[in-house]
Structures are given as C-alpha cells and as structure tokens.
Amino acid sequence: MKMQKIVISKMAIDDLDGVYEIDRESFPVPWQKSSFEEELKNILATYLVAKLNDKIVGYIGMWFVIDECHITNIAVHPEFRHMGIAKKLVNGMIKLCNTHGISYILLEVRANNIPAQKLYESFGFKSDGIRKEYYKNPDGTYDDAILMTKEF
Ligand SMILES: CC(C)(COP(=O)(O)OP(=O)(O)OC[C@H]1O[C@@H](n2cnc3c(N)ncnc32)[C@H](O)[C@@H]1OP(=O)(O)O)[C@@H](O)C(=O)NCCC(=O)NCCS
C-alpha cells in the first residue's frame, strides 16, 4: 500500500485538540491543553505538526533562545509510529534551526526511553549529562533525564 503524504506545518490554534490527544496517549504526565495554548502565544516557542489527510499524527515543540534550540517535546500518535513521522518532524526542526542561525540543539529525555534516544542519535545527538530525578511519575517515583545535544 502506498504511504500517504505527511505534511509538516506550524501548529495553529485549530491543531490544539489533535496535539493534546497525542500528548495524552504518549506521556505518563501529559501537559494541560492550556499549556499548548500558552506556547502558541510564546514568542520563543515554535511547534510543528505532522498531518496525514488533515489528521494530526505527531508534533514537535522547540524554543529558540539566541543561538540555542531547546526541544520541549516530540510525540507521534501510537497508531502511526514506525512510519518515519518523527524523523520528518526532526528534519523540519533542523531546517528551522538553519534559518535561525542555531549553534546547538539540546533536550532532556527519560533515561529509560530508548526509542527517543535512538531517534536523536540517528540525527547526531550525543548524550552529555544526567539530570537526576528530573521527571516525576504519577506513582510518586522519579526518573532520571539524559541531556542530549547536537552541535551544528
Ligand atoms: C519516540 C517517538 C517520537 C518516535 O516516533 P516514530 O514516528 O515512531 O519514529 P520514526 O518512525 O520516525 O523512527 C525514527 C527512528 O527512531 C528510532 N526508533 C523509533 N521507534 C523505536 C523503537 N521502538 N525502538 C528503537 N528505536 C526506535 C529509530 O532510530 C528510528 O529509525 P529507523 O526506523 O531508521 O531505525 C515515538 O515513539 C513517541 O511518540 N513516543 C512517545 C513520546 C516520547 O517518548 N517522546 C520523546 C520525548 S523526549
């Protein structure tokens, strides 16, 4: 079956419900919908969405601060994983980094989140630190974060 076209665009207000749904399906402690609304007003923030036939199937968020890009989040709808959608979103972000004159990208990722670490490694990100007990889980336990960076 032919893979239909994934379209990457900047997140707009009409995309919020779709992004919020993916977030709820993807993270133990999802963001509030209002947090995404706030990000739309944040002049430092840019969010990209991936659409398949107008349905939101993934998103990536980033902050541009001077020459640094910080990835806030990336998620792909569980039914649409392993189709290269995250790669398209990261490529979209890298294109924006080139237009913003970014020197490096950084992010935190859960130490046990191997799929995400493999994704970032495939784009040349390197692990260069641990933030102990960075994430709080719903059961009150904590997970460490690995800090990963990519230099341009
Ligand atoms: C991580 C995530 C965004 C990947 O999305 P995806 O669209 O399935 O990823 P892609 O199909 O574009 O795969 C890109 C690369 O990621 C890595 N990868 C993705 N899923 C993987 C898995 N289950 N195990 C190992 N590596 C994986 C591989 O390197 C893959 O490249 P390859 O197919 O050439 O081997 C998705 O699993 C997700 O939404 N997870 C929940 C949210 C999350 O953890 N976000 C990260 C926060 S830091």
The ligand as an SDF file (V2000), in Angstrom:
LIG
                    3D

 48 50  0  0  0  0  0  0  0  0999 V2000
    9.9380    8.4940   20.0490 C   0  0  0  0  0  0  0  0  0  0  0  0
    8.8140    8.6520   19.0070 C   0  0  0  0  0  0  0  0  0  0  0  0
    8.5080   10.1390   18.8280 C   0  0  0  0  0  0  0  0  0  0  0  0
    9.3120    8.0730   17.6590 C   0  0  0  0  0  0  0  0  0  0  0  0
    8.3030    8.3130   16.6690 O   0  0  0  0  0  0  0  0  0  0  0  0
    8.1980    7.4560   15.3230 P   0  0  0  0  0  0  0  0  0  0  0  0
    7.4180    8.2720   14.3300 O   0  0  0  0  0  0  0  0  0  0  0  0
    7.7030    6.1060   15.6160 O   0  0  0  0  0  0  0  0  0  0  0  0
    9.7310    7.3690   14.8540 O   0  0  0  0  0  0  0  0  0  0  0  0
   10.2490    7.1030   13.3600 P   0  0  0  0  0  0  0  0  0  0  0  0
    9.3880    6.0900   12.6940 O   0  0  0  0  0  0  0  0  0  0  0  0
   10.4400    8.4060   12.6440 O   0  0  0  0  0  0  0  0  0  0  0  0
   11.6600    6.4300   13.6580 O   0  0  0  0  0  0  0  0  0  0  0  0
   12.8350    7.2090   13.6640 C   0  0  0  0  0  0  0  0  0  0  0  0
   13.9450    6.4970   14.4000 C   0  0  0  0  0  0  0  0  0  0  0  0
   13.6480    6.4630   15.7990 O   0  0  0  0  0  0  0  0  0  0  0  0
   14.1640    5.2730   16.3960 C   0  0  0  0  0  0  0  0  0  0  0  0
   13.0480    4.4960   16.9290 N   0  0  0  0  0  0  0  0  0  0  0  0
   11.7160    4.7890   16.8080 C   0  0  0  0  0  0  0  0  0  0  0  0
   10.9780    3.8630   17.4890 N   0  0  0  0  0  0  0  0  0  0  0  0
   11.8690    2.9950   18.0350 C   0  0  0  0  0  0  0  0  0  0  0  0
   11.7400    1.8500   18.8760 C   0  0  0  0  0  0  0  0  0  0  0  0
   10.5320    1.4030   19.2940 N   0  0  0  0  0  0  0  0  0  0  0  0
   12.8680    1.2360   19.3050 N   0  0  0  0  0  0  0  0  0  0  0  0
   14.0940    1.6830   18.9060 C   0  0  0  0  0  0  0  0  0  0  0  0
   14.2740    2.7550   18.1170 N   0  0  0  0  0  0  0  0  0  0  0  0
   13.1750    3.4100   17.6910 C   0  0  0  0  0  0  0  0  0  0  0  0
   14.8950    4.5510   15.2760 C   0  0  0  0  0  0  0  0  0  0  0  0
   16.2260    5.0300   15.2750 O   0  0  0  0  0  0  0  0  0  0  0  0
   14.1640    5.0520   14.0380 C   0  0  0  0  0  0  0  0  0  0  0  0
   14.9300    4.9770   12.8860 O   0  0  0  0  0  0  0  0  0  0  0  0
   14.8970    3.6240   11.9670 P   0  0  0  0  0  0  0  0  0  0  0  0
   13.4520    3.3530   11.6940 O   0  0  0  0  0  0  0  0  0  0  0  0
   15.6660    4.0140   10.7570 O   0  0  0  0  0  0  0  0  0  0  0  0
   15.5230    2.5580   12.8040 O   0  0  0  0  0  0  0  0  0  0  0  0
    7.5290    7.8540   19.4120 C   0  0  0  0  0  0  0  0  0  0  0  0
    7.9120    6.5570   19.8140 O   0  0  0  0  0  0  0  0  0  0  0  0
    6.7330    8.5030   20.5470 C   0  0  0  0  0  0  0  0  0  0  0  0
    5.8690    9.3540   20.3020 O   0  0  0  0  0  0  0  0  0  0  0  0
    6.9970    8.0700   21.8010 N   0  0  0  0  0  0  0  0  0  0  0  0
    6.2490    8.6010   22.9500 C   0  0  0  0  0  0  0  0  0  0  0  0
    6.6020   10.0480   23.2430 C   0  0  0  0  0  0  0  0  0  0  0  0
    8.0800   10.1990   23.5770 C   0  0  0  0  0  0  0  0  0  0  0  0
    8.6810    9.3700   24.2360 O   0  0  0  0  0  0  0  0  0  0  0  0
    8.6680   11.3360   23.1190 N   0  0  0  0  0  0  0  0  0  0  0  0
   10.0780   11.6450   23.3520 C   0  0  0  0  0  0  0  0  0  0  0  0
   10.1930   12.6700   24.4460 C   0  0  0  0  0  0  0  0  0  0  0  0
   11.8950   13.1160   24.7120 S   0  0  0  0  0  0  0  0  0  0  0  0
  1  2  1  0
  2  3  1  0
  2  4  1  0
  2 36  1  0
  4  5  1  0
  5  6  1  0
  6  7  2  0
  6  8  1  0
  6  9  1  0
  9 10  1  0
 10 11  2  0
 10 12  1  0
 10 13  1  0
 13 14  1  0
 14 15  1  0
 15 16  1  0
 15 30  1  0
 16 17  1  0
 17 18  1  0
 17 28  1  0
 18 19  1  0
 18 27  1  0
 19 20  2  0
 20 21  1  0
 21 22  1  0
 21 27  2  0
 22 23  1  0
 22 24  2  0
 24 25  1  0
 25 26  2  0
 26 27  1  0
 28 29  1  0
 28 30  1  0
 30 31  1  0
 31 32  1  0
 32 33  2  0
 32 34  1  0
 32 35  1  0
 36 37  1  0
 36 38  1  0
 38 39  2  0
 38 40  1  0
 40 41  1  0
 41 42  1  0
 42 43  1  0
 43 44  2  0
 43 45  1  0
 45 46  1  0
 46 47  1  0
 47 48  1  0
M  END
$$$$
